[in-house]
């Protein structure tokens, strides 16, 4: 049932706060709101010791006021219960451009000045804070990494709740307060993330307290949830499985009583749920509390400007009063507004918050602005990893044994989880088993706190205490993982290659967060890398077809800072193990690993795999015959399926043209292709030329779209001789070879390409070229007749030494 404040609380009569407590908490709230307005408007006269004049204002007024007073109101009341119950709590600001509300609290709590001493808690520091906000080269209007206590920028709306749950998983004493903007609540990712409550185990996890900030308006429109009936809104959240508590009004004194009672009731309900579950050992899914705060947009700001309603209107969303330097009436309105907070009662002559208000926030790490969970690298401990070489696939001869790379990885991940049962999780949208990682269920089943039926015991692999996270929402899973690693833990997310695009913008936001944190902010400790395993690849969509064929996520990844992103394409199972171990140990990167789930040939034993992956790129001597001489052609590959086709093409050429000198190069770390002047892991021109030569044709068989290799190598002096083959948007319901043929990455087309690119083969290779064309026709006809590739294709292996045959 719904829990709302009592009628006495609504009337402003008896409540948890005494008149003196109301006076103090209201004064603290006014101080925060004053700072928010000052950040938007002022460049001088920060305490209004003089009448405001045009020169006291910024030349450009930038920022967002609308959600600030509601958020500062929430923060003040959260501080109260943190102190009363000694809570471990962090704050996530979901409304866009909510930085003034968070920064003002960070400043008044002292955390901001501790990190940025020039923003001291006095008149000089206050002025520098005002001058820095929304000013070139300084503070943005979102809760960026520069803001203490933040793990969520909020620049792109929709991820606050999923980030909050990620932070709460395996953090049993933590409460994550998540303020959800009602504009943000209209996004698809946010709407789905309400279901995260079906995955929160009250025994081992912390709690999430969502606070829907229902102030009614977006940038230029009303919000949907503010314009439906209260009954419909209540039923919506009851249907999601929450207990909504409503706080509504505009009279500050009455609202302080309502909010104090409601926040305290929610904290007590959370503790009761946890005590019950932890004392009985029964993690039955509870109905967690949440708050609906219905307050005015731009609360306490100007009510009307130029005859237009501002407070409780979309006009309060950004800067509510413009043209203050040239319009005396507007200047008067802003001065009246800012003086209404009575800064002379809140700050002493030096500009420092008066003592009775300084005592209201929690102290030390109990401050939400200084909580170590919001700087998760301070809490991070390295994973206890097994020796990945123990999972190696034996290799008697290169390319003669097939095994699923991801199935091999699954055994390693199983034992990673066993050794790290409170700091490592695996995330996937209903695809862990599809992606051949099912061995992890031997360590832990899938988390599930919704209804479990008897038949689920027969292979569904779900349990309330499971640790594998599966939900058919890539957005929610990515948000969980980000929240998990931002608060100091480790994880891996695996998904189908074509649908990694669903989290394109989430990847963008996280990469930008990392870039700031890693390269510009020395006080943020390194966090675990965001590890993405891309599988169920474009080249093996035998029945899913064209819609499931898209390797373009790699292009998106490559657009971000070269010091933050890595792309790995291990050619076989042993290389995948080596790459995965490296990625799980790494910090402050986004690691994208591309590996197929279908059985593939294994080329390198573990010792060779480690060396090859450490180098990231290298010549495979056993597949080359140019040792001691200059090659006629370089054949290169990147990706497991594309490596097989490249090697098959080499085998054909070496059998039919034994005097042709071929060098084979395999690329694991795609960024090695970039010049070392552009990427910290790139190759020098000298090293690049030693691999690819500076005047010979290079036939590069690449997993993704061909232009990505050209993008990485366009500054190389041999770039004109690099001919890349990759996915060309040709596909349907195809056999593996037929799909490769359509995109000209198959062994036959590659061999033809070599013949065409090596001048001396124009005549001597003519007969072979005609035979290769015939093989293409035969292969397509066989696939269309039999529904599969020919046996010699399906069972192809690298030729054994001295035989020339598979």
DOSELUM-787272 format. One record per residue (C-alpha): x, y, z; residue in one letter. Coordinates in steps of 0.1 Angstrom, whole numbers. Layout:
<atoms>
     px     py     pz  residu
      X      Y      Z       A
...
</atoms>
This chain:
<atoms>
     px     py     pz  residu
      0      0      0       X
     10     36     -5       X
     26     54     25       X
     20     92     26       X
     26    118     54       X
     -1    119     80       X
    -28    146     80       X
    -10    163    109       X
     22    165     89       X
      4    179     60       X
    -12    206     81       X
     22    216     95       X
     12    205    130       X
     32    180    150       X
     60    164    131       X
     96    152    136       X
    111    187    135       X
    109    212    163       X
    105    249    154       X
    142    255    159       X
    151    225    137       X
    128    239    110       X
    144    273    113       X
    179    258    109       X
    172    234     81       X
    153    262     62       X
    183    285     67       X
    207    259     54       X
    184    254     24       X
    183    291     18       X
    221    292     19       X
    223    265     -8       X
    198    282    -30       X
    217    315    -26       X
    249    299    -38       X
    230    283    -68       X
    217    317    -79       X
    251    333    -73       X
    268    307    -95       X
    245    315   -124       X
    246    353   -121       X
    275    369   -102       X
    311    377   -110       X
    314    402    -82       X
    298    414    -49       X
    292    378    -38       X
    276    386     -4       X
    255    416    -17       X
    273    440      6       X
    266    466    -20       X
    236    472    -42       X
    239    451    -74       X
    251    469   -104       X
    254    457   -141       X
    291    451   -138       X
    285    426   -109       X
    269    402   -133       X
    285    377   -157       X
    285    388   -194       X
    269    355   -204       X
    243    340   -181       X
    246    302   -184       X
    232    275   -161       X
    200    259   -150       X
    180    270   -120       X
    148    250   -123       X
    157    218   -104       X
    182    233    -80       X
    159    243    -51       X
    142    209    -51       X
    176    191    -51       X
    190    213    -23       X
    159    207     -3       X
    164    169     -7       X
    201    171      2       X
    194    190     34       X
    169    164     45       X
    192    135     36       X
    219    151     57       X
    196    151     87       X
    189    114     86       X
    226    106     78       X
    235    123    111       X
    206    108    131       X
    212     72    120       X
    249     74    111       X
    241     64     75       X
    265     55     48       X
    249     73     18       X
    257     88    -16       X
    237    111    -38       X
    231    108    -75       X
    217    138    -93       X
    195    126   -122       X
    180    159   -134       X
    201    174   -162       X
    223    204   -154       X
    219    199   -117       X
    254    208   -107       X
    246    241    -88       X
    226    221    -63       X
    253    195    -57       X
    282    220    -58       X
    266    243    -33       X
    262    214     -9       X
    298    203    -15       X
    310    238     -8       X
    290    243     24       X
    301    209     37       X
    337    219     31       X
    346    190      7       X
    349    214    -22       X
    374    236     -5       X
    394    207      7       X
    400    196    -29       X
    401    231    -44       X
    416    253    -17       X
    412    284    -39       X
    374    280    -35       X
    378    287      3       X
    349    290     26       X
    350    328     28       X
    341    357      6       X
    371    354    -16       X
    365    317    -22       X
    328    322    -27       X
    335    347    -54       X
    359    324    -72       X
    333    296    -70       X
    307    320    -86       X
    331    331   -113       X
    341    296   -122       X
    306    282   -128       X
    297    278   -165       X
    327    297   -174       X
    352    287   -202       X
    378    263   -189       X
    362    258   -155       X
    330    243   -141       X
    303    228   -162       X
    266    227   -154       X
    265    189   -149       X
    278    168   -120       X
    311    162   -139       X
    340    142   -124       X
    354    175   -110       X
    324    175    -86       X
    332    158    -53       X
    307    131    -44       X
    295    125    -79       X
    295     92    -98       X
    270    104   -124       X
    273    133   -146       X
    237    134   -158       X
    246    150   -191       X
    227    124   -209       X
    194    116   -191       X
    182     81   -182       X
    209     63   -162       X
    206     76   -127       X
    186     46   -113       X
    207     19   -129       X
    239     37   -117       X
    224     37    -83       X
    217      0    -82       X
    251     -8    -96       X
    266     11    -66       X
    243     -7    -42       X
    251    -43    -53       X
    275    -59    -28       X
    275    -28     -6       X
    253    -40     23       X
    257     -8     44       X
    253     17     16       X
    221     37      8       X
    221     53    -26       X
    198     82    -29       X
    189     88    -65       X
    171    119    -75       X
    152    113   -108       X
    142    142   -128       X
    106    140   -142       X
    120    148   -176       X
    146    121   -172       X
    117     98   -162       X
    104     99   -198       X
    135     82   -212       X
    134     45   -222       X
    165     35   -201       X
    151     51   -170       X
    116     36   -174       X
    131      1   -176       X
    156      7   -147       X
    127      8   -122       X
    127    -30   -125       X
    161    -31   -109       X
    143    -37    -76       X
    138    -73    -87       X
    176    -78    -86       X
    185    -63    -52       X
    192    -88    -25       X
    185    -73     10       X
    209    -96     26       X
    241    -88      7       X
    233    -56    -11       X
    227    -21      0       X
    196     -1     -8       X
    185     25    -34       X
    161     53    -24       X
    147     68    -56       X
    133    103    -52       X
    112    113    -82       X
    116    151    -85       X
     82    159    -99       X
     85    197   -106       X
     64    196   -136       X
     84    210   -165       X
    112    203   -189       X
    131    228   -210       X
     99    240   -229       X
     72    215   -221       X
     53    200   -192       X
     64    165   -180       X
     42    135   -186       X
     43    122   -150       X
     33    156   -137       X
      2    157   -159       X
    -13    123   -150       X
    -36    119   -120       X
    -20    112    -86       X
    -38     79    -86       X
    -24     68   -120       X
     11     79   -109       X
      8     59    -77       X
     -5     29    -95       X
     24     31   -119       X
     50     28    -92       X
     30      2    -73       X
     30    -18   -105       X
     68    -14   -107       X
     70    -29    -72       X
     77      2    -51       X
     59     18    -22       X
     55     54    -32       X
     56     81     -5       X
     43    115    -16       X
     56    148     -4       X
     37    177    -20       X
     34    214    -15       X
     51    248    -18       X
     51    263     18       X
     86    257     30       X
     77    252     66       X
     51    226     59       X
     73    209     33       X
    102    206     58       X
     80    187     82       X
     66    165     54       X
    100    157     39       X
    116    151     73       X
     89    126     82       X
     89    109     49       X
    127    105     45       X
    129     91     80       X
    100     67     74       X
    118     54     42       X
    151     49     61       X
    133     30     88       X
    115      8     62       X
    148      1     45       X
    164     -9     77       X
    134    -31     87       X
    136    -49     53       X
    174    -55     58       X
    171    -66     94       X
    143    -90     86       X
    162   -106     56       X
    196   -107     73       X
    182   -122    106       X
    161   -149     88       X
    185   -155     59       X
    155   -152     36       X
    160   -127      8       X
    124   -126     -4       X
    118    -96    -27       X
    105    -67     -6       X
     86    -37    -18       X
    112    -10    -13       X
    102     26     -5       X
    105     55    -29       X
     96     92    -27       X
     76    113    -51       X
     85    150    -43       X
     60    173    -60       X
     75    208    -57       X
     76    239    -78       X
     99    243   -108       X
    123    271    -98       X
    109    271    -62       X
    117    303    -43       X
    128    320    -75       X
    111    349    -93       X
     74    343    -97       X
     68    365   -127       X
     90    383   -153       X
     76    407   -179       X
     41    394   -173       X
     50    358   -178       X
     48    331   -151       X
     83    318   -142       X
     81    299   -109       X
     63    266   -115       X
     67    270   -153       X
     91    258   -179       X
    105    294   -179       X
    123    285   -147       X
    142    257   -162       X
    173    276   -173       X
    182    312   -164       X
    149    327   -152       X
    158    363   -157       X
    180    375   -186       X
    193    409   -198       X
    202    420   -163       X
    231    442   -175       X
    209    462   -199       X
    174    459   -183       X
    171    478   -149       X
    138    460   -141       X
    154    426   -146       X
    184    436   -124       X
    159    447    -97       X
    141    414    -99       X
    173    394    -95       X
    185    415    -66       X
    152    412    -48       X
    153    374    -54       X
    188    370    -41       X
    183    392    -11       X
    152    372     -2       X
    175    345     10       X
    189    369     36       X
    226    361     30       X
    236    384     59       X
    218    360     83       X
    235    329     68       X
    272    340     63       X
    293    360     87       X
    313    391     77       X
    341    370     63       X
    316    351     41       X
    318    319     61       X
    286    299     69       X
    276    307    105       X
    284    280    131       X
    249    268    139       X
    245    260    102       X
    280    245     98       X
    270    219    124       X
    240    206    103       X
    258    184     77       X
    275    151     87       X
    312    151     93       X
    342    134     76       X
    334    106     52       X
    297    106     62       X
    293    137     41       X
    278    127      7       X
    303    150     -9       X
    332    131      7       X
    319     96      8       X
    346     72     -5       X
    321     52    -25       X
    318     82    -48       X
    356     80    -54       X
    355     42    -58       X
    391     38    -67       X
    399     45    -30       X
    380     14    -21       X
    390     -8    -50       X
    411    -39    -44       X
    426    -59    -72       X
    409    -91    -83       X
    422   -124    -70       X
    427   -140   -104       X
    435   -176   -111       X
    464   -183   -135       X
    447   -180   -169       X
    474   -203   -184       X
    458   -232   -164       X
    428   -229   -189       X
    450   -231   -220       X
    439   -252   -249       X
    468   -277   -259       X
    482   -270   -293       X
    501   -298   -310       X
    502   -280   -343       X
    489   -246   -353       X
    454   -245   -366       X
    445   -282   -362       X
    420   -281   -333       X
    387   -263   -329       X
    372   -249   -297       X
    348   -221   -288       X
    369   -191   -276       X
    342   -178   -253       X
    334   -212   -239       X
    371   -215   -229       X
    369   -180   -214       X
    338   -191   -194       X
    358   -216   -174       X
    382   -189   -165       X
    354   -164   -155       X
    338   -191   -134       X
    369   -193   -112       X
    373   -155   -112       X
    339   -153    -97       X
    346   -181    -72       X
    376   -161    -59       X
    358   -127    -58       X
    323   -134    -46       X
    317    -99    -34       X
    335    -78    -59       X
    330    -93    -94       X
    299    -97   -115       X
    291   -108   -150       X
    264    -88   -169       X
    245    -99   -201       X
    211    -93   -217       X
    198   -129   -214       X
    228   -141   -234       X
    254   -156   -211       X
    246   -191   -221       X
    240   -181   -257       X
    275   -166   -257       X
    289   -199   -243       X
    297   -185   -209       X
    274   -209   -191       X
    302   -224   -170       X
    300   -194   -147       X
    267   -208   -133       X
    289   -234   -116       X
    302   -206    -94       X
    269   -186    -91       X
    235   -186   -107       X
    217   -157   -121       X
    203   -131    -97       X
    165   -133    -95       X
    143   -120    -67       X
    110   -121    -86       X
     88   -153    -85       X
    106   -186    -89       X
     86   -216   -101       X
     94   -253    -95       X
    102   -259   -131       X
    129   -233   -129       X
    150   -259   -111       X
    154   -276   -144       X
    181   -255   -161       X
    168   -219   -157       X
    198   -212   -134       X
    182   -185   -113       X
    184   -179    -75       X
    180   -149    -51       X
    217   -152    -42       X
    229   -155    -78       X
    256   -131    -90       X
    253   -133   -127       X
    232   -103   -139       X
    208   -110   -168       X
    180    -87   -179       X
    168    -79   -214       X
    179    -43   -212       X
    214    -34   -224       X
    209      1   -210       X
    201    -12   -175       X
    230    -37   -175       X
    255    -12   -187       X
    243     13   -160       X
    246    -14   -133       X
    281    -22   -144       X
    292     14   -145       X
    278     20   -111       X
    295    -11    -98       X
    330     -2   -111       X
    326     35   -102       X
    322     24    -66       X
    353      3    -66       X
    344    -32    -79       X
    350    -52   -111       X
    329    -67   -139       X
    324    -77   -175       X
    295    -72   -198       X
    290    -95   -228       X
    265    -89   -256       X
    258    -96   -293       X
    279    -75   -315       X
    251    -59   -335       X
    233    -48   -304       X
    263    -33   -286       X
    250     -2   -304       X
    222      0   -279       X
    247     13   -254       X
    266     36   -278       X
    258     68   -260       X
    263     52   -226       X
    298     41   -237       X
    304     77   -249       X
    295     92   -216       X
    316     67   -195       X
    346     72   -218       X
    343    110   -214       X
    340    106   -176       X
    372     84   -176       X
    391    108   -197       X
    384    137   -173       X
    391    115   -143       X
    423     99   -156       X
    439    127   -174       X
    428    159   -156       X
    417    151   -120       X
    445    139    -97       X
    423    133    -67       X
    401    107    -83       X
    417     73    -77       X
    418     48   -107       X
    388     25   -111       X
    385     -9   -127       X
    383     -7   -165       X
    349    -11   -182       X
    352    -45   -199       X
    329    -52   -229       X
    330    -86   -245       X
    315    -84   -280       X
    304   -118   -294       X
    278   -135   -315       X
    296   -118   -343       X
    287   -104   -376       X
    303   -133   -395       X
    283   -160   -378       X
    247   -150   -381       X
    236   -182   -399       X
    198   -178   -391       X
    196   -143   -376       X
    206   -127   -409       X
    212    -91   -419       X
    198    -73   -389       X
    224    -91   -367       X
    253    -81   -389       X
    269    -49   -378       X
    305    -45   -365       X
    302     -7   -363       X
    305     -5   -325       X
    343     -6   -330       X
    341     25   -351       X
    323     44   -323       X
    349     32   -298       X
    377     44   -319       X
    363     80   -319       X
    371     84   -282       X
    404     95   -266       X
    432     71   -276       X
    444     71   -240       X
    411     57   -227       X
    399     31   -252       X
    414     -3   -263       X
    401    -27   -289       X
    413    -63   -288       X
    406    -90   -315       X
    422   -121   -302       X
    425   -147   -330       X
    419   -178   -309       X
    409   -192   -274       X
    444   -190   -259       X
    448   -154   -270       X
    414   -145   -256       X
    424   -159   -222       X
    455   -137   -222       X
    436   -106   -233       X
    409   -112   -207       X
    434   -115   -179       X
    450    -82   -189       X
    417    -64   -192       X
    405    -76   -158       X
    437    -63   -142       X
    436    -29   -159       X
    424      4   -146       X
    408     35   -162       X
    402     20   -197       X
    373      9   -217       X
    384    -24   -231       X
    364    -39   -260       X
    372    -75   -267       X
    358    -91   -299       X
    357   -129   -298       X
    333   -154   -314       X
    313   -181   -295       X
    314   -207   -323       X
    343   -233   -325       X
    374   -219   -341       X
    409   -231   -348       X
    435   -226   -321       X
    468   -214   -335       X
    491   -205   -307       X
    500   -224   -275       X
    498   -204   -243       X
    534   -193   -243       X
    532   -180   -278       X
    498   -165   -272       X
    511   -145   -242       X
    540   -131   -262       X
    518   -123   -292       X
    491   -105   -271       X
    517    -86   -251       X
    532    -73   -284       X
    496    -68   -297       X
    508    -73   -333       X
    533    -97   -348       X
    545   -120   -376       X
    535   -156   -374       X
    566   -174   -387       X
    548   -207   -392       X
    523   -191   -416       X
    550   -171   -434       X
    577   -182   -459       X
    596   -149   -463       X
    622   -155   -436       X
    656   -141   -447       X
    641   -125   -478       X
    618    -97   -488       X
    582   -107   -491       X
    562   -103   -523       X
    531    -95   -503       X
    520    -91   -467       X
    487   -108   -457       X
    474    -94   -424       X
    443   -102   -403       X
    425    -91   -372       X
    397   -111   -358       X
    392   -149   -353       X
    370   -157   -383       X
    389   -133   -406       X
    422   -149   -395       X
    410   -183   -405       X
    401   -171   -440       X
    434   -152   -444       X
    453   -183   -434       X
    433   -205   -458       X
    441   -180   -486       X
    478   -183   -477       X
    476   -221   -478       X
    460   -220   -512       X
    487   -196   -525       X
    516   -215   -511       X
    503   -248   -525       X
    498   -234   -560       X
    525   -207   -561       X
    553   -221   -539       X
    578   -194   -550       X
    556   -166   -538       X
    570   -150   -506       X
    543   -143   -481       X
    545   -126   -447       X
    516   -131   -424       X
    509   -105   -397       X
    481   -108   -371       X
    468    -79   -351       X
    453    -84   -316       X
    454    -48   -303       X
    439    -26   -330       X
    455      6   -316       X
    489     -8   -324       X
    482      3   -359       X
    482     40   -349       X
    514     60   -348       X
    529     62   -314       X
    525    100   -317       X
    488     96   -316       X
    483     67   -292       X
    504     56   -261       X
    503     20   -274       X
    508     27   -311       X
    538     16   -332       X
    566     39   -343       X
    569     43   -380       X
    600     22   -380       X
    583     -7   -363       X
    553     -4   -385       X
    574     -5   -416       X
    593    -35   -404       X
    561    -54   -402       X
    542    -43   -433       X
    572    -31   -455       X
    572      3   -471       X
    566     -6   -507       X
    548    -40   -509       X
    511    -47   -511       X
    493    -54   -479       X
    461    -74   -480       X
    444    -68   -446       X
    414    -90   -437       X
    397    -71   -410       X
    368    -81   -388       X
    349    -48   -391       X
    342    -21   -416       X
    374    -16   -438       X
    376     22   -433       X
    385     17   -396       X
    419      3   -405       X
    424     31   -430       X
    415     56   -403       X
    442     41   -380       X
    469     39   -407       X
    462     69   -430       X
    494     87   -419       X
    516     57   -426       X
    538     62   -457       X
    528     28   -471       X
    491     36   -467       X
    485     36   -504       X
    495     -1   -506       X
    473    -12   -477       X
    442    -28   -492       X
    416    -36   -465       X
    389    -62   -468       X
    361    -62   -443       X
    323    -61   -438       X
    306    -42   -467       X
    270    -44   -456       X
    263    -75   -476       X
    243   -102   -458       X
    212   -122   -455       X
    206   -157   -441       X
    240   -171   -451       X
    264   -198   -444       X
    297   -186   -429       X
    316   -189   -461       X
    288   -175   -483       X
    286   -144   -461       X
    324   -140   -463       X
    322   -143   -501       X
    295   -117   -503       X
    318    -93   -485       X
    350   -105   -503       X
    368   -115   -471       X
    368   -152   -480       X
    399   -173   -488       X
    392   -173   -525       X
    387   -136   -530       X
    417   -129   -508       X
    439   -152   -529       X
    426   -134   -561       X
    434   -101   -545       X
    470   -112   -539       X
    474   -123   -575       X
    460    -90   -587       X
    483    -69   -564       X
    516    -87   -571       X
    527    -76   -606       X
    547   -107   -614       X
    516   -129   -609       X
    495   -113   -636       X
    504   -141   -660       X
    517   -169   -638       X
    487   -167   -615       X
    461   -165   -643       X
    451   -202   -642       X
    449   -202   -604       X
    427   -171   -605       X
    402   -188   -627       X
    401   -218   -605       X
    395   -196   -575       X
    366   -179   -592       X
    352   -214   -599       X
    355   -222   -562       X
    334   -192   -554       X
    306   -203   -577       X
    307   -239   -564       X
    307   -228   -528       X
    276   -205   -533       X
    258   -232   -552       X
    265   -258   -526       X
    253   -235   -498       X
    221   -228   -516       X
    215   -265   -523       X
    226   -281   -490       X
    221   -253   -465       X
    257   -255   -452       X
    292   -251   -465       X
    311   -279   -481       X
    328   -303   -458       X
    363   -292   -468       X
    354   -257   -458       X
    337   -267   -425       X
    365   -290   -416       X
    394   -269   -429       X
    427   -270   -409       X
    461   -254   -414       X
    482   -277   -436       X
    504   -300   -417       X
    542   -295   -422       X
    556   -308   -455       X
    523   -321   -468       X
    507   -290   -483       X
    474   -305   -474       X
    449   -300   -445       X
</atoms>
